[in-house]
């Protein structure tokens, strides 16, 4: 019998015979989520330094900016919340207000709703962020060798499946 390998988990009390690997996956999600958030904030800070904008943007602010800019179409608050899988609309609403105040996003009323679109400066910031992202990450991913476009697409699909599983579990937990 081989000795049991040590597991890298965030909460040893959640490790059980039936959930040891799940605890490892969850720790990986925690670390990856926080690293991605840090990247979003710092990548945007590097991009925003080239613009006449005084804004201290957090992760959700950055994600909202890119969501509003997506495909160049106006978005409602509900659209952005749905895309980002966020139920707390007040958090997204606050992020949008920060982006409007910074001049990166504009809003126009249509009936009872507000439609948001990126300003020219917001669009330029998104493009500058993309340049920085490519400079910092494309070469890093290609240096791994085994990571190619197809394996990244597979990883993206697996992450969406995990998102669905955790979303369903969250809904189920409210009924226990």
C-alpha positions as CSV (number, residue, x, y, z in Angstrom):
1,X,0.0,0.0,0.0
2,X,1.4,3.4,-1.0
3,X,1.5,6.2,1.6
4,X,-1.3,8.8,1.2
5,X,0.0,11.9,-0.6
6,X,-0.4,15.2,1.2
7,X,-3.2,17.4,0.0
8,X,-3.0,21.1,-0.5
9,X,-6.3,22.4,0.8
10,X,-7.6,25.6,2.4
11,X,-9.7,23.9,5.1
12,X,-8.6,20.6,6.5
13,X,-11.8,20.2,8.4
14,X,-13.7,19.8,5.0
15,X,-11.5,17.0,3.9
16,X,-13.2,13.6,4.1
17,X,-12.8,10.2,2.4
18,X,-15.5,11.2,-0.1
19,X,-14.4,14.8,-0.7
20,X,-10.6,15.0,-0.4
21,X,-10.1,15.8,-4.1
22,X,-13.0,18.3,-4.0
23,X,-11.2,20.2,-1.2
24,X,-8.1,20.4,-3.4
25,X,-10.1,21.7,-6.4
26,X,-11.8,24.3,-4.2
27,X,-8.4,25.5,-2.9
28,X,-7.3,25.8,-6.5
29,X,-10.4,27.8,-7.3
30,X,-9.8,30.1,-4.3
31,X,-6.1,30.7,-5.2
32,X,-6.9,31.1,-9.0
33,X,-9.8,33.5,-8.3
34,X,-7.8,35.7,-6.1
35,X,-4.8,35.7,-8.5
36,X,-7.1,36.6,-11.4
37,X,-8.7,39.4,-9.3
38,X,-5.2,40.7,-8.5
39,X,-4.3,40.6,-12.2
40,X,-7.5,42.4,-13.2
41,X,-6.8,45.3,-10.7
42,X,-3.1,45.7,-11.4
43,X,-3.5,45.2,-15.2
44,X,-6.1,47.9,-15.2
45,X,-4.1,50.1,-13.0
46,X,-1.2,49.9,-15.5
47,X,-3.5,50.7,-18.3
48,X,-5.3,53.5,-16.6
49,X,-2.0,55.2,-15.7
50,X,-1.9,56.4,-19.4
51,X,-5.3,58.1,-19.2
52,X,-6.6,61.2,-17.4
53,X,-8.7,59.2,-15.1
54,X,-8.7,59.3,-11.3
55,X,-10.3,56.0,-10.4
56,X,-9.4,53.3,-7.9
57,X,-11.0,50.3,-9.6
58,X,-11.6,47.0,-7.8
59,X,-12.1,43.6,-9.4
60,X,-15.9,44.0,-9.8
61,X,-15.4,47.4,-11.4
62,X,-13.0,46.0,-13.9
63,X,-15.2,43.1,-14.8
64,X,-18.2,45.4,-15.2
65,X,-16.2,47.7,-17.5
66,X,-15.3,44.8,-19.7
67,X,-18.8,43.4,-19.6
68,X,-20.3,46.8,-20.6
69,X,-17.7,47.0,-23.4
70,X,-18.4,43.5,-24.7
71,X,-19.5,43.5,-28.3
72,X,-20.0,47.3,-28.3
73,X,-23.7,47.1,-27.4
74,X,-25.5,48.9,-24.5
75,X,-26.3,46.7,-21.5
76,X,-28.9,46.8,-18.7
77,X,-27.9,46.2,-15.1
78,X,-29.7,42.8,-15.3
79,X,-27.6,41.8,-18.4
80,X,-24.3,42.6,-16.6
81,X,-25.4,40.7,-13.5
82,X,-26.5,37.7,-15.5
83,X,-23.2,37.6,-17.5
84,X,-21.1,37.9,-14.4
85,X,-23.3,35.5,-12.5
86,X,-23.9,38.0,-9.7
87,X,-27.2,38.0,-7.8
88,X,-26.4,41.1,-5.7
89,X,-27.4,43.8,-8.2
90,X,-26.6,46.6,-5.7
91,X,-22.9,45.6,-6.0
92,X,-22.9,45.8,-9.8
93,X,-24.9,49.0,-9.6
94,X,-22.3,50.6,-7.4
95,X,-19.5,49.5,-9.7
96,X,-21.4,51.0,-12.6
97,X,-21.8,54.3,-10.7
98,X,-18.0,54.4,-10.1
99,X,-17.3,53.7,-13.8
100,X,-19.8,56.5,-14.8
101,X,-18.2,58.9,-12.4
102,X,-14.7,58.1,-13.8
103,X,-16.0,58.8,-17.3
104,X,-15.4,55.2,-18.5
105,X,-19.0,54.3,-18.9
106,X,-22.1,56.4,-19.7
107,X,-25.7,55.6,-19.0
108,X,-29.0,56.7,-20.7
109,X,-32.5,56.1,-19.4
110,X,-34.9,54.0,-21.4
111,X,-38.1,53.8,-19.6
112,X,-37.4,52.7,-16.1
113,X,-34.1,51.1,-17.0
114,X,-30.6,52.6,-17.6
115,X,-28.6,51.3,-20.6
116,X,-24.9,51.5,-20.1
117,X,-22.2,51.8,-22.8
118,X,-18.5,52.4,-22.6
119,X,-17.2,55.9,-23.4
120,X,-14.5,56.5,-26.0
121,X,-12.0,56.6,-23.1
122,X,-13.5,53.4,-21.6
123,X,-13.1,51.6,-25.0
124,X,-9.5,52.9,-25.3
125,X,-8.8,51.7,-21.7
126,X,-10.1,48.2,-22.6
127,X,-7.8,48.1,-25.6
128,X,-4.8,49.2,-23.6
129,X,-5.7,46.5,-20.9
130,X,-5.7,43.9,-23.7
131,X,-2.3,45.0,-24.9
132,X,-0.9,44.7,-21.4
133,X,-2.7,41.4,-20.9
134,X,-1.1,40.0,-24.1
135,X,2.4,41.3,-23.1
136,X,2.1,39.8,-19.6
137,X,0.3,36.6,-20.2
138,X,0.5,35.3,-23.8
139,X,4.2,34.6,-23.6
140,X,3.8,33.2,-20.1
141,X,1.2,30.7,-21.3
142,X,3.2,29.7,-24.4
143,X,6.3,29.1,-22.2
144,X,4.3,26.2,-20.5
145,X,4.5,24.3,-23.7
146,X,1.6,21.9,-23.2
147,X,-0.9,24.7,-23.0
148,X,-2.3,25.4,-26.5
149,X,-5.5,27.1,-27.7
150,X,-7.5,23.8,-27.6
151,X,-6.4,22.9,-24.0
152,X,-7.3,26.4,-22.8
153,X,-10.7,26.0,-24.5
154,X,-11.1,22.7,-22.6
155,X,-10.2,24.4,-19.4
156,X,-12.7,27.2,-20.0
157,X,-15.4,24.5,-20.6
158,X,-14.5,22.8,-17.4
159,X,-14.6,26.0,-15.4
160,X,-18.1,26.7,-16.8
161,X,-19.2,23.2,-15.8
162,X,-17.8,23.8,-12.3
163,X,-19.7,27.1,-12.2
164,X,-22.9,25.4,-13.0
165,X,-22.3,22.7,-10.4
166,X,-21.6,25.2,-7.7
167,X,-24.5,27.4,-8.8
168,X,-26.9,24.4,-8.5
169,X,-25.4,23.4,-5.2
170,X,-26.0,27.0,-3.9
171,X,-29.6,26.8,-4.9
172,X,-30.0,23.3,-3.4
173,X,-28.4,24.5,-0.1
174,X,-31.1,27.0,0.4
175,X,-33.6,24.1,0.5
176,X,-31.8,22.0,3.1
